[in-house]
Amino acid sequence: MTLARFHDRVADFTAIYDAVRSVVALLDRHITQSSEPQLTTVPVSPLSPRELEINSTQTAVSVWLHRVDPQPDLLNRPAPRPESERELHRSTPVELLLHVTPLDPDGPTRAALLGRVVQVLADHRRLSGPDLVGGLTTSGTTLLLGMDTLTQYDLSLLWGALHTHQRAGIALRVNGLVIDTHLPPRDSTRVLHSETRVDQVVGSGVSP
């Protein structure tokens, strides 16, 4: 018995991989498969710009995951109880931080690709059901996409870690992802139920 039986919006351990692929698929539909001359056939890849450089790829849109954070405000939710003496281990809600970076030797082409990325991410802020791939498709998950702003200091750290020069791109936060536990339910202190009865007193005063 897993948490998925009691919470229809959790996903398996492949959730992070599937979430990144879902964003890649979204951009692929609107860039690679577009009829626009500057966009069509440009591949969208989950590899970082540095990995694409190593592979001698000059033109692409890189959708690279650079950080995963737990969401502390959701981590402390009470664990579900399938029975009064049984308790499930908590699932783990996470937030993904991606950077979407167009690559091309031609500056105007990079700008056109970046403009399309901004347009698509602004128009498609929620991904669910058939918009998702892999195990997320039937998990009940809804991914929330939000463009973010990184400081120059954050950007310097990010690109410095890649050992490549900085390029214009879009920072993207992905929320709504909850990874299910693989542990079975555990014994727990019995939940006691009690009822308190309050009788309302109607009328007051001193009888004549």
Backbone as a printed PyTorch tensor [residue, N CA C, xyz], in Angstrom:
tensor([[[  0.8370,  -1.1970,   0.0000],
         [  0.0000,   0.0000,   0.0000],
         [  0.8700,   1.2440,   0.0000]],

        [[  0.6300,   2.1450,  -0.9080],
         [  1.4520,   3.3460,  -1.0140],
         [  0.6120,   4.5850,  -0.7690]],

        [[  1.2950,   5.6870,  -0.6020],
         [  0.6180,   6.9470,  -0.3690],
         [ -0.2700,   7.3280,  -1.5320]],

        [[  0.0560,   6.8370,  -2.7220],
         [ -0.7330,   7.2000,  -3.8910],
         [ -2.1990,   6.8210,  -3.7300]],

        [[ -2.4730,   5.8080,  -2.8980],
         [ -3.8450,   5.3950,  -2.6990],
         [ -4.6350,   6.4480,  -1.9210]],

        [[ -3.9370,   7.2440,  -1.1220],
         [ -4.6030,   8.2360,  -0.2930],
         [ -4.3290,   9.6590,  -0.7600]],

        [[ -3.4630,   9.8220,  -1.7240],
         [ -3.1430,  11.1570,  -2.2370],
         [ -2.8940,  11.0010,  -3.7180]],

        [[ -3.7830,  11.5410,  -4.5460],
         [ -3.7230,  11.2530,  -5.9780],
         [ -2.7730,  12.1730,  -6.7280]],

        [[ -1.8900,  12.8800,  -6.0220],
         [ -0.9880,  13.7860,  -6.7200],
         [  0.4610,  13.5250,  -6.3450]],

        [[  0.8140,  12.2810,  -6.1970],
         [  2.2010,  11.9250,  -5.9300],
         [  2.7400,  11.1170,  -7.1060]],

        [[  4.0520,  11.1030,  -7.2380],
         [  4.6890,  10.4090,  -8.3460],
         [  5.8320,   9.5560,  -7.8190]],

        [[  6.3180,   8.6630,  -8.6580],
         [  7.3890,   7.7460,  -8.2730],
         [  8.7400,   8.4680,  -8.3150]],

        [[  9.8130,   7.7060,  -8.0700],
         [ 11.1550,   8.3000,  -8.0170],
         [ 11.6020,   8.8870,  -9.3510]],

        [[ 10.9270,   8.5400, -10.4280],
         [ 11.2680,   9.0940, -11.7460],
         [ 10.6450,  10.4810, -11.9560]],

        [[ 10.0160,  11.0380, -10.9300],
         [  9.2670,  12.2850, -11.0820],
         [ 10.1310,  13.4380, -11.5800]],

        [[ 11.3270,  13.5910, -11.0370],
         [ 12.1860,  14.7030, -11.4410],
         [ 12.5680,  14.5660, -12.9150]],

        [[ 12.9640,  13.3670, -13.2920],
         [ 13.3260,  13.1030, -14.6850],
         [ 12.1410,  13.3790, -15.6080]],

        [[ 10.9540,  12.9190, -15.2150],
         [  9.7680,  13.1100, -16.0510],
         [  9.3410,  14.5760, -16.1080]],

        [[  9.5330,  15.3080, -15.0210],
         [  9.1730,  16.7290, -15.0180],
         [ 10.0500,  17.5140, -15.9900]],

        [[ 11.3530,  17.2380, -15.9770],
         [ 12.2530,  17.9170, -16.9080],
         [ 11.8880,  17.5550, -18.3480]],

        [[ 11.5970,  16.2910, -18.5760],
         [ 11.2100,  15.8620, -19.9320],
         [  9.8960,  16.5010, -20.3690]],

        [[  9.0130,  16.7750, -19.4170],
         [  7.7410,  17.4240, -19.7530],
         [  7.9640,  18.8500, -20.2310]],

        [[  8.8870,  19.5660, -19.5830],
         [  9.2130,  20.9280, -20.0350],
         [  9.8970,  20.8740, -21.3940]],

        [[ 10.7950,  19.9100, -21.5880],
         [ 11.4590,  19.7380, -22.8780],
         [ 10.4190,  19.4660, -23.9710]],

        [[  9.4560,  18.5880, -23.6740],
         [  8.4280,  18.2470, -24.6670],
         [  7.5650,  19.4530, -25.0120]],

        [[  7.2540,  20.2840, -24.0000],
         [  6.4720,  21.4970, -24.2480],
         [  7.1910,  22.4130, -25.2290]],

        [[  8.4650,  22.6650, -24.9770],
         [  9.2300,  23.5460, -25.8670],
         [  9.4700,  22.9060, -27.2310]],

        [[  9.6200,  21.5930, -27.2470],
         [  9.8070,  20.8950, -28.5210],
         [  8.6000,  21.0950, -29.4400]],

        [[  7.3980,  21.0310, -28.8550],
         [  6.1800,  21.1980, -29.6640],
         [  6.1130,  22.5830, -30.2890]],

        [[  6.6260,  23.5810, -29.5800],
         [  6.4760,  24.9590, -30.0490],
         [  7.7370,  25.5410, -30.6890]],

        [[  8.8130,  24.7680, -30.6790],
         [ 10.0480,  25.2300, -31.3250],
         [ 10.4510,  24.2590, -32.4290]],

        [[ 10.8520,  23.0520, -32.0480],
         [ 11.3240,  22.0730, -33.0300],
         [ 10.2550,  21.7540, -34.0670]],

        [[  9.0030,  21.6010, -33.6090],
         [  7.9160,  21.2360, -34.5090],
         [  7.1750,  22.4530, -35.0730]],

        [[  7.7060,  23.6440, -34.8200],
         [  7.0710,  24.8610, -35.3210],
         [  7.2890,  25.0100, -36.8260]],

        [[  6.4030,  25.7710, -37.4490],
         [  6.5560,  26.0620, -38.8770],
         [  7.3250,  27.3540, -39.1200]],

        [[  7.7210,  28.0340, -38.0430],
         [  8.4910,  29.2640, -38.1770],
         [  9.9030,  28.9510, -38.6900]],

        [[ 10.3630,  29.6300, -39.7300],
         [ 11.6730,  29.3050, -40.3270],
         [ 12.8380,  29.3840, -39.3460]],

        [[ 12.8080,  30.3500, -38.4240],
         [ 13.9190,  30.4970, -37.4770],
         [ 13.8820,  29.4800, -36.3460]],

        [[ 12.7790,  28.7620, -36.2140],
         [ 12.6060,  27.8600, -35.0720],
         [ 12.6070,  26.3850, -35.4560]],

        [[ 12.0040,  26.0780, -36.5760],
         [ 11.8010,  24.6860, -36.9400],
         [ 13.1000,  23.8940, -36.9810]],

        [[ 13.0310,  22.6760, -36.5350],
         [ 14.1180,  21.6800, -36.4690],
         [ 15.1670,  21.9860, -35.4040]],

        [[ 15.0670,  23.1260, -34.6870],
         [ 16.0400,  23.3840, -33.6110],
         [ 15.7350,  22.4330, -32.4570]],

        [[ 16.6630,  21.5730, -32.0660],
         [ 16.3790,  20.5880, -31.0170],
         [ 16.3180,  21.2230, -29.6280]],

        [[ 15.5050,  20.6280, -28.7630],
         [ 15.4250,  21.0250, -27.3590],
         [ 16.0030,  19.8770, -26.5460]],

        [[ 16.9640,  20.1840, -25.6850],
         [ 17.7280,  19.1370, -25.0050],
         [ 17.7740,  19.3740, -23.4980]],

        [[ 17.7400,  18.2930, -22.6910],
         [ 17.9070,  18.4300, -21.2470],
         [ 19.3720,  18.5580, -20.8210]],

        [[ 20.2950,  18.5460, -21.7850],
         [ 21.7130,  18.6890, -21.4690],
         [ 22.0470,  20.1540, -21.2000]],

        [[ 23.0600,  20.3800, -20.3730],
         [ 23.5040,  21.7430, -20.0810],
         [ 24.2630,  22.3020, -21.2750]],

        [[ 24.4370,  23.6320, -21.3260],
         [ 25.2160,  24.2190, -22.4310],
         [ 26.6240,  23.6330, -22.5280]],

        [[ 27.2460,  23.3690, -21.4050],
         [ 28.5930,  22.7960, -21.4280],
         [ 28.5960,  21.3910, -22.0280]],

        [[ 27.5950,  20.5870, -21.6740],
         [ 27.5050,  19.2330, -22.2320],
         [ 27.2410,  19.2820, -23.7330]],

        [[ 26.4380,  20.2400, -24.1680],
         [ 26.2010,  20.3790, -25.6010],
         [ 27.4620,  20.8220, -26.3320]],

        [[ 28.2510,  21.7020, -25.7000],
         [ 29.5340,  22.1100, -26.2860],
         [ 30.4510,  20.9050, -26.4660]],

        [[ 30.5180,  20.0730, -25.4400],
         [ 31.3860,  18.8880, -25.5050],
         [ 30.9360,  17.9650, -26.6320]],

        [[ 29.6140,  17.9310, -26.8730],
         [ 29.0800,  17.0860, -27.9470],
         [ 29.1090,  17.7770, -29.3110]],

        [[ 29.7590,  18.9740, -29.3600],
         [ 29.8900,  19.7400, -30.6030],
         [ 28.5420,  20.1590, -31.1870]],

        [[ 27.5700,  20.4060, -30.2980],
         [ 26.2600,  20.8890, -30.7350],
         [ 26.2670,  22.4100, -30.7220]],

        [[ 26.0470,  23.0220, -31.8550],
         [ 26.0980,  24.4780, -31.9510],
         [ 24.7330,  25.1320, -31.8020]],

        [[ 23.6860,  24.4550, -32.2750],
         [ 22.3440,  25.0280, -32.2410],
         [ 21.4100,  24.1110, -31.4700]],

        [[ 20.7990,  24.6630, -30.4220],
         [ 19.8700,  23.8990, -29.5910],
         [ 19.2720,  24.8320, -28.5530]],

        [[ 18.2390,  24.3460, -27.8790],
         [ 17.7080,  25.0180, -26.6920],
         [ 17.9670,  24.0800, -25.5160]],

        [[ 18.7930,  24.5450, -24.5910],
         [ 19.1770,  23.7400, -23.4400],
         [ 18.2070,  23.9830, -22.2920]],

        [[ 17.6250,  22.9030, -21.7600],
         [ 16.7370,  22.9780, -20.5950],
         [ 17.4270,  22.1820, -19.4960]],

        [[ 18.2470,  22.8540, -18.7070],
         [ 19.0960,  22.1200, -17.7670],
         [ 18.7000,  22.3590, -16.3190]],

        [[ 18.6070,  21.2520, -15.6100],
         [ 18.2620,  21.2600, -14.1940],
         [ 19.5270,  21.5060, -13.3900]],

        [[ 19.5270,  22.5690, -12.5670],
         [ 20.7340,  22.8590, -11.8000],
         [ 20.5150,  22.8270, -10.2900]],

        [[ 19.2540,  22.6670,  -9.8510],
         [ 19.0230,  22.6050,  -8.4080],
         [ 17.6630,  21.9840,  -8.1080]],

        [[ 17.6070,  21.2400,  -7.0250],
         [ 16.3500,  20.6750,  -6.5200],
         [ 16.2550,  21.0280,  -5.0430]],

        [[ 15.1620,  21.6790,  -4.6580],
         [ 14.9670,  22.0900,  -3.2660],
         [ 13.7230,  21.4350,  -2.7000]],

        [[ 13.7810,  20.9320,  -1.4430],
         [ 12.5420,  20.4920,  -0.7810],
         [ 11.6960,  21.7100,  -0.4310]],

        [[ 10.4070,  21.5220,  -0.3360],
         [  9.5080,  22.6110,   0.0280],
         [  9.1190,  22.4620,   1.5060]],

        [[  9.7970,  23.1960,   2.3980],
         [  9.6110,  22.9850,   3.8370],
         [  8.1990,  23.2550,   4.3270]],

        [[  7.4740,  24.1690,   3.6620],
         [  6.1190,  24.4660,   4.1160],
         [  5.1650,  23.3070,   3.8770]],

        [[  5.5270,  22.3910,   2.9630],
         [  4.6990,  21.2140,   2.7030],
         [  5.2530,  19.9520,   3.3530]],

        [[  6.5310,  19.9590,   3.7160],
         [  7.1440,  18.7680,   4.3070],
         [  6.5390,  18.4050,   5.6550]],

        [[  6.0470,  19.3920,   6.3930],
         [  5.5690,  19.1580,   7.7540],
         [  4.0740,  18.8580,   7.8340]],

        [[  3.4640,  18.5620,   6.7260],
         [  2.0640,  18.1650,   6.7660],
         [  1.9050,  16.8470,   7.5050]],

        [[  0.8070,  16.6510,   8.2440],
         [  0.5890,  15.3760,   8.9360],
         [  0.5780,  14.2140,   7.9450]],

        [[  1.1710,  13.1090,   8.3530],
         [  1.1920,  11.9250,   7.4940],
         [ -0.2060,  11.3180,   7.4190]],

        [[ -0.6250,  10.8440,   6.2410],
         [ -1.9480,  10.2170,   6.1160],
         [ -2.0350,   8.9340,   6.9240]],

        [[ -3.2360,   8.6150,   7.3880],
         [ -3.4790,   7.3860,   8.1590],
         [ -4.5070,   6.5220,   7.4210]],

        [[ -4.0800,   5.3880,   6.8820],
         [ -5.0540,   4.4950,   6.2460],
         [ -5.9710,   3.8410,   7.2770]],

        [[ -5.4540,   3.6750,   8.5030],
         [ -6.2280,   3.1210,   9.6120],
         [ -5.8510,   3.8900,  10.8650]],

        [[ -6.6460,   3.7310,  11.9410],
         [ -6.3930,   4.5010,  13.1560],
         [ -5.0610,   4.1580,  13.8110]],

        [[ -4.5590,   2.9240,  13.5810],
         [ -3.2990,   2.5110,  14.1980],
         [ -2.1670,   2.3780,  13.1830]],

        [[ -2.3880,   2.8300,  11.9760],
         [ -1.3780,   2.7470,  10.9300],
         [ -1.1430,   4.1280,  10.3490]],

        [[  0.1130,   4.4070,   9.9960],
         [  0.4750,   5.7100,   9.4770],
         [  1.4230,   5.5450,   8.2990]],

        [[  1.2110,   6.3130,   7.2500],
         [  2.0960,   6.2790,   6.0960],
         [  3.2640,   7.2360,   6.2930]],

        [[  4.3990,   6.8880,   5.7190],
         [  5.5220,   7.8150,   5.7130],
         [  5.1730,   8.9920,   4.8060]],

        [[  5.7100,  10.1530,   5.1330],
         [  5.3850,  11.3550,   4.3630],
         [  6.0070,  11.3020,   2.9610]],

        [[  5.2850,  11.8280,   2.0050],
         [  5.8570,  12.0400,   0.6730],
         [  6.7190,  13.2950,   0.7150]],

        [[  7.4840,  13.5260,  -0.3620],
         [  8.4540,  14.6250,  -0.3770],
         [  8.1420,  15.6090,  -1.5020]],

        [[  7.6380,  16.7930,  -1.1760],
         [  7.4090,  17.8100,  -2.2080],
         [  8.7120,  18.5390,  -2.5300]],

        [[  8.9800,  18.7150,  -3.8110],
         [ 10.2240,  19.3670,  -4.2280],
         [  9.9420,  20.4570,  -5.2560]],

        [[ 10.8860,  21.3760,  -5.3400],
         [ 10.8430,  22.4420,  -6.3410],
         [ 12.0730,  22.2990,  -7.2350]],

        [[ 11.8610,  22.3720,  -8.5340],
         [ 12.9560,  22.2390,  -9.4950],
         [ 13.3430,  23.6130, -10.0180]],

        [[ 14.6360,  23.8440, -10.1340],
         [ 15.1390,  25.0870, -10.7210],
         [ 15.8860,  24.7360, -12.0000]],

        [[ 15.3850,  25.2490, -13.1160],
         [ 15.9760,  24.9920, -14.4230],
         [ 16.4180,  26.3040, -15.0490]],

        [[ 17.2910,  26.1780, -16.0370],
         [ 17.6640,  27.3380, -16.8260],
         [ 17.5090,  26.9640, -18.2900]],

        [[ 16.7630,  27.7700, -19.0200],
         [ 16.5000,  27.5050, -20.4380],
         [ 17.3780,  28.4440, -21.2490]],

        [[ 18.2980,  27.8550, -22.0110],
         [ 19.3290,  28.6470, -22.6900],
         [ 19.3970,  28.3170, -24.1750]],

        [[ 19.0620,  29.2540, -25.0640],
         [ 19.2250,  29.0200, -26.4980],
         [ 20.7070,  29.0940, -26.8950]],

        [[ 21.1100,  28.2110, -27.7970],
         [ 22.4800,  28.1960, -28.3190],
         [ 22.4290,  28.2990, -29.8410]],

        [[ 23.2360,  29.1920, -30.3790],
         [ 23.3870,  29.2920, -31.8310],
         [ 24.5040,  30.2970, -32.1060]],

        [[ 25.3100,  30.0700, -33.1270],
         [ 26.3750,  31.0330, -33.4470],
         [ 25.8400,  32.4030, -33.8600]],

        [[ 24.5960,  32.4400, -34.3390],
         [ 24.0180,  33.6900, -34.8430],
         [ 23.1960,  34.3840, -33.7490]],

        [[ 23.5700,  35.6330, -33.4550],
         [ 22.8920,  36.3760, -32.4000],
         [ 21.3960,  36.5460, -32.6170]],

        [[ 20.9300,  37.0070, -33.7950],
         [ 19.4930,  37.1500, -34.0340],
         [ 18.7210,  35.8410, -33.8690]],

        [[ 19.3400,  34.7280, -34.2490],
         [ 18.6730,  33.4390, -34.0690],
         [ 18.5200,  33.1130, -32.5920]],

        [[ 19.5610,  33.3910, -31.7910],
         [ 19.4660,  33.1700, -30.3400],
         [ 18.3530,  34.0210, -29.7400]],

        [[ 18.2610,  35.2750, -30.2070],
         [ 17.2290,  36.1730, -29.6830],
         [ 15.8270,  35.6790, -30.0560]],

        [[ 15.6720,  35.1730, -31.2800],
         [ 14.3750,  34.6480, -31.7060],
         [ 13.9870,  33.4270, -30.8810]],

        [[ 14.9450,  32.5550, -30.6380],
         [ 14.6760,  31.3700, -29.8210],
         [ 14.3030,  31.7600, -28.3930]],

        [[ 15.0160,  32.7300, -27.8410],
         [ 14.7300,  33.1660, -26.4790],
         [ 13.3410,  33.7990, -26.3970]],

        [[ 12.9850,  34.5780, -27.4100],
         [ 11.6520,  35.1690, -27.4290],
         [ 10.5580,  34.1150, -27.4610]],

        [[ 10.7900,  33.0560, -28.2230],
         [  9.8100,  31.9670, -28.2770],
         [  9.7160,  31.2540, -26.9340]],

        [[ 10.8420,  31.0580, -26.2730],
         [ 10.8480,  30.4130, -24.9540],
         [ 10.0070,  31.2260, -23.9700]],

        [[ 10.2270,  32.5420, -23.9480],
         [  9.4560,  33.4100, -23.0520],
         [  7.9710,  33.3160, -23.3760]],

        [[  7.6300,  33.3350, -24.6380],
         [  6.2370,  33.2720, -25.0700],
         [  5.5720,  31.9760, -24.6160]],

        [[  6.2470,  30.8630, -24.8260],
         [  5.6750,  29.5500, -24.4920],
         [  5.5230,  29.3840, -22.9800]],

        [[  6.5410,  29.7730, -22.2210],
         [  6.4760,  29.6040, -20.7680],
         [  5.4280,  30.5200, -20.1410]],

        [[  5.1990,  31.6850, -20.7550],
         [  4.1680,  32.5900, -20.2490],
         [  2.7660,  32.0760, -20.5770]],

        [[  2.6320,  31.4120, -21.7230],
         [  1.3170,  30.9330, -22.1600],
         [  0.9330,  29.5810, -21.5690]],

        [[  1.9190,  28.8250, -21.0960],
         [  1.6650,  27.4720, -20.5920],
         [  2.2460,  27.3480, -19.1810]],

        [[  1.5330,  27.8930, -18.2110],
         [  2.0450,  27.9190, -16.8450],
         [  1.6230,  26.7100, -16.0240]],

        [[  0.7260,  25.9160, -16.5560],
         [  0.2720,  24.6970, -15.8710],
         [  0.3460,  23.5270, -16.8470]],

        [[  0.9910,  22.4510, -16.4080],
         [  1.0790,  21.2340, -17.2170],
         [  0.4330,  20.0930, -16.4380]],

        [[ -0.4890,  19.3940, -17.0720],
         [ -1.1490,  18.2670, -16.4160],
         [ -1.6000,  17.2620, -17.4660]],

        [[ -1.9230,  16.0560, -17.0100],
         [ -2.4680,  15.0290, -17.8980],
         [ -1.6270,  14.7750, -19.1230]],

        [[ -2.1910,  14.9620, -20.3190],
         [ -1.4680,  14.6610, -21.5610],
         [ -0.2970,  15.6000, -21.8290]],

        [[ -0.2170,  16.7220, -21.1050],
         [  0.9300,  17.6240, -21.2750],
         [  2.1850,  17.0670, -20.6120]],

        [[  2.0230,  16.0670, -19.7550],
         [  3.1450,  15.4840, -19.0300],
         [  3.6150,  14.2130, -19.7200]],

        [[  4.7860,  13.7280, -19.3250],
         [  5.3270,  12.5050, -19.9180],
         [  5.6740,  11.5070, -18.8190]],

        [[  5.8660,  10.2590, -19.2250],
         [  6.2800,   9.2250, -18.2820],
         [  5.2360,   8.9540, -17.2160]],

        [[  5.7190,   8.6570, -16.0100],
         [  4.8250,   8.3220, -14.9100],
         [  3.9660,   9.4690, -14.4290]],

        [[  4.3070,  10.6990, -14.8010],
         [  3.5120,  11.8500, -14.3610],
         [  2.1530,  11.9070, -15.0510]],

        [[  2.0380,  11.2760, -16.2090],
         [  0.8140,  11.3770, -17.0040],
         [ -0.4150,  10.9340, -16.2240]],

        [[ -0.2870,   9.8510, -15.4640],
         [ -1.4260,   9.2870, -14.7310],
         [ -1.3260,   9.5100, -13.2250]],

        [[ -0.4300,  10.3790, -12.7940],
         [ -0.2100,  10.5680, -11.3570],
         [ -1.1400,  11.6010, -10.7270]],

        [[ -1.8520,  12.3520, -11.5570],
         [ -2.6760,  13.4280, -11.0320],
         [ -1.8900,  14.7030, -10.7660]],

        [[ -0.6070,  14.6880, -11.1130],
         [  0.2650,  15.8380, -10.8700],
         [ -0.0760,  17.0020, -11.8020]],

        [[ -0.0020,  18.2160, -11.2640],
         [ -0.0600,  19.4300, -12.0700],
         [  1.2040,  20.2300, -11.8050]],

        [[  2.0160,  20.4140, -12.8270],
         [  3.2430,  21.1880, -12.6860],
         [  2.9350,  22.6660, -12.9000]],

        [[  3.4650,  23.4980, -12.0170],
         [  3.2940,  24.9440, -12.1160],
         [  4.6170,  25.5550, -12.5390]],

        [[  4.6280,  26.2370, -13.6710],
         [  5.8490,  26.8160, -14.2270],
         [  5.8650,  28.3210, -13.9670]],

        [[  6.9730,  28.8090, -13.4580],
         [  7.0960,  30.2380, -13.1980],
         [  8.4750,  30.7520, -13.5560]],

        [[  8.5200,  31.7630, -14.4120],
         [  9.8120,  32.3620, -14.7550],
         [ 10.3420,  33.1420, -13.5530]],

        [[ 11.6400,  33.0530, -13.3470],
         [ 12.2600,  33.6270, -12.1560],
         [ 13.3470,  34.6220, -12.5670]],

        [[ 13.8270,  35.3900, -11.5950],
         [ 14.9110,  36.3420, -11.8290],
         [ 16.0950,  35.9740, -10.9500]],

        [[ 17.2450,  35.7790, -11.5650],
         [ 18.4760,  35.4930, -10.8250],
         [ 19.3380,  36.7470, -10.7690]],

        [[ 19.9830,  36.9590,  -9.6360],
         [ 20.9040,  38.0890,  -9.5230],
         [ 22.1560,  37.7980, -10.3370]],

        [[ 22.9400,  38.8310, -10.5950],
         [ 24.1800,  38.6360, -11.3360],
         [ 25.1310,  37.7330, -10.5700]],

        [[ 25.0720,  37.8270,  -9.2440],
         [ 25.9200,  36.9500,  -8.4180],
         [ 25.5180,  35.4890,  -8.6140]],

        [[ 24.2090,  35.2190,  -8.5870],
         [ 23.7310,  33.8470,  -8.8000],
         [ 24.1130,  33.3400, -10.1880]],

        [[ 23.9710,  34.2120, -11.1750],
         [ 24.3240,  33.8150, -12.5350],
         [ 25.8140,  33.5140, -12.6610]],

        [[ 26.6430,  34.3080, -11.9920],
         [ 28.0930,  34.0860, -12.0480],
         [ 28.4570,  32.7410, -11.4300]],

        [[ 27.8150,  32.4110, -10.3190],
         [ 28.0590,  31.1070,  -9.6900],
         [ 27.5850,  29.9710, -10.5900]],

        [[ 26.4160,  30.1630, -11.1700],
         [ 25.8240,  29.1210, -12.0090],
         [ 26.6880,  28.8170, -13.2210]],

        [[ 27.0800,  29.8550, -13.9400],
         [ 27.8740,  29.6450, -15.1450],
         [ 29.3170,  29.2990, -14.8170]],

        [[ 29.8240,  29.8220, -13.7040],
         [ 31.1810,  29.4620, -13.3070],
         [ 31.3050,  27.9820, -13.0100]],

        [[ 30.2430,  27.3940, -12.4310],
         [ 30.2720,  25.9540, -12.1320],
         [ 30.2980,  25.1180, -13.4040]],

        [[ 29.7940,  25.6840, -14.5090],
         [ 29.8080,  24.9560, -15.7830],
         [ 31.1260,  25.0950, -16.5270]],

        [[ 31.9420,  26.0460, -16.1090],
         [ 33.2170,  26.3200, -16.7840],
         [ 33.0020,  26.6970, -18.2460]],

        [[ 32.0330,  27.5940, -18.4560],
         [ 31.7810,  28.1100, -19.7920],
         [ 31.2830,  29.5410, -19.6580]],

        [[ 31.2300,  30.2650, -20.7630],
         [ 30.8460,  31.6720, -20.6750],
         [ 29.3350,  31.8180, -20.5380]],

        [[ 28.9360,  32.8890, -19.9070],
         [ 27.5200,  33.1390, -19.6260],
         [ 26.7510,  33.4590, -20.8980]],

        [[ 25.5290,  32.9600, -20.9690],
         [ 24.6480,  33.2110, -22.1020],
         [ 23.2890,  33.6770, -21.5920]],

        [[ 22.5790,  34.4110, -22.4100],
         [ 21.2330,  34.8640, -22.0430],
         [ 20.2780,  33.6750, -22.0050]],

        [[ 19.4080,  33.6700, -21.0230],
         [ 18.4380,  32.5890, -20.8910],
         [ 17.3580,  32.9470, -19.8880]],

        [[ 16.5120,  31.9840, -19.5810],
         [ 15.3940,  32.1700, -18.6680],
         [ 15.5100,  31.1960, -17.5000]],

        [[ 15.4420,  31.7470, -16.2870],
         [ 15.3930,  30.8970, -15.0970],
         [ 13.9500,  30.4490, -14.8990]],

        [[ 13.7690,  29.1730, -14.6010],
         [ 12.4230,  28.6040, -14.5000],
         [ 12.2900,  27.7940, -13.2160]],

        [[ 11.2370,  28.0820, -12.4610],
         [ 10.8980,  27.2940, -11.2730],
         [  9.7260,  26.3770, -11.5990]],

        [[  9.8360,  25.1230, -11.1780],
         [  8.7740,  24.1470, -11.4150],
         [  8.2970,  23.6300, -10.0660]],

        [[  7.0300,  23.8820,  -9.7540],
         [  6.4250,  23.4330,  -8.5080],
         [  5.3230,  22.4260,  -8.7750]],

        [[  4.8350,  21.8060,  -7.7120],
         [  3.7380,  20.8520,  -7.8270],
         [  4.1760,  19.4090,  -7.8710]],

        [[  5.4740,  19.1610,  -7.7100],
         [  5.9990,  17.8090,  -7.8120],
         [  6.1290,  17.1980,  -6.4190]],

        [[  5.4960,  16.0480,  -6.1940],
         [  5.5440,  15.3530,  -4.9110],
         [  5.9960,  13.9260,  -5.1670]],

        [[  7.0960,  13.5340,  -4.5350],
         [  7.6560,  12.1980,  -4.7310],
         [  7.1570,  11.2750,  -3.6290]],

        [[  6.5560,  10.1760,  -4.0220],
         [  5.9600,   9.2300,  -3.0830],
         [  7.0380,   8.4880,  -2.2890]],

        [[  6.6820,   8.0180,  -1.1090],
         [  7.5720,   7.1740,  -0.3140],
         [  7.5660,   5.7480,  -0.8550]],

        [[  8.6720,   5.0290,  -0.6580],
         [  8.7090,   3.6140,  -1.0530],
         [  8.5740,   2.7040,   0.1650]],

        [[  8.3800,   3.3010,   1.3440],
         [  8.2800,   2.5330,   2.5790],
         [  6.8400,   2.1190,   2.8440]],

        [[  6.6420,   0.9570,   3.4910],
         [  5.2840,   0.5120,   3.8230],
         [  4.7360,   1.3040,   5.0200]],

        [[  3.4320,   1.2370,   5.2690],
         [  2.8770,   1.9060,   6.4470],
         [  3.5180,   1.3980,   7.7330]],

        [[  3.5300,   2.2220,   8.7510],
         [  4.1230,   1.8490,  10.0280],
         [  3.0750,   1.9340,  11.1310]],

        [[  3.3470,   1.1980,  12.2300],
         [  2.4580,   1.2660,  13.3820],
         [  2.5400,   2.6450,  14.0100]],

        [[  1.4350,   3.0980,  14.5370],
         [  1.3910,   4.4270,  15.1230],
         [  0.4410,   4.4350,  16.2990]],

        [[  0.5850,   5.4190,  17.1540],
         [ -0.2990,   5.5520,  18.2950],
         [ -1.7330,   5.6690,  17.8270]],

        [[ -2.5920,   4.9280,  18.4590],
         [ -3.9940,   4.9100,  18.0610],
         [ -4.5890,   6.3130,  18.1780]],

        [[ -5.3860,   6.6620,  17.2030],
         [ -6.0820,   7.9380,  17.2280],
         [ -7.3840,   7.7710,  17.9900]],

        [[ -7.5450,   8.5280,  19.0350],
         [ -8.7460,   8.4460,  19.8590],
         [ -9.7420,   9.5110,  19.4220]],

        [[-10.9840,   9.1430,  19.4300],
         [-12.0450,  10.0710,  19.0680],
         [-12.8790,  10.3790,  20.3010]],

        [[-13.2150,  11.5960,  20.4800],
         [-14.0710,  11.9790,  21.6060],
         [-15.0420,  13.0470,  21.1450]],

        [[-16.1540,  13.1010,  21.8100],
         [-17.1690,  14.0790,  21.4780],
         [-17.5020,  14.9030,  22.7080]],

        [[-17.6900,  16.1620,  22.5130],
         [-18.0700,  17.0560,  23.6000],
         [-19.4520,  17.6020,  23.3170]],

        [[-20.3130,  17.4550,  24.3070],
         [-21.6940,  17.9060,  24.1360],
         [-21.8800,  19.2220,  24.8680]],

        [[-22.4520,  20.1670,  24.1780],
         [-22.7320,  21.4710,  24.7730],
         [-24.2200,  21.7230,  24.6930]],

        [[-24.8320,  21.8890,  25.8520],
         [-26.2580,  22.2150,  25.8970],
         [-26.4610,  23.7120,  25.9560]],

        [[-27.2610,  24.2100,  25.0610],
         [-27.5010,  25.6410,  25.0350],
         [-28.6540,  25.9850,  25.9720]],

        [[-28.4050,  26.9740,  26.7850],
         [-29.4240,  27.4230,  27.7190],
         [-30.1850,  28.5640,  27.0650]],

        [[-31.4650,  28.4030,  26.8970],
         [-32.3130,  29.4010,  26.2460],
         [-33.0940,  30.1670,  27.2980]],

        [[-32.9830,  31.4640,  27.2420],
         [-33.7460,  32.2920,  28.1820],
         [-33.0060,  32.4950,  29.4940]],

        [[-33.1520,  33.6240,  30.0890],
         [-32.5130,  33.9400,  31.3690],
         [-33.3170,  35.0230,  32.0660]],

        [[-33.0110,  35.2330,  33.2780],
         [-33.7220,  36.2680,  34.0350],
         [-34.3670,  35.7020,  35.2880]],

        [[-34.9740,  36.5800,  36.0510],
         [-35.5890,  36.1910,  37.3160],
         [-37.1040,  36.1550,  37.1490]],

        [[-37.7010,  35.0580,  37.5380],
         [-39.1580,  34.9530,  37.4410],
         [-39.8250,  35.8910,  38.4220]],

        [[-40.9360,  36.4600,  38.0650],
         [-41.6200,  37.3620,  38.9730],
         [-42.1810,  36.6430,  40.1990]]])
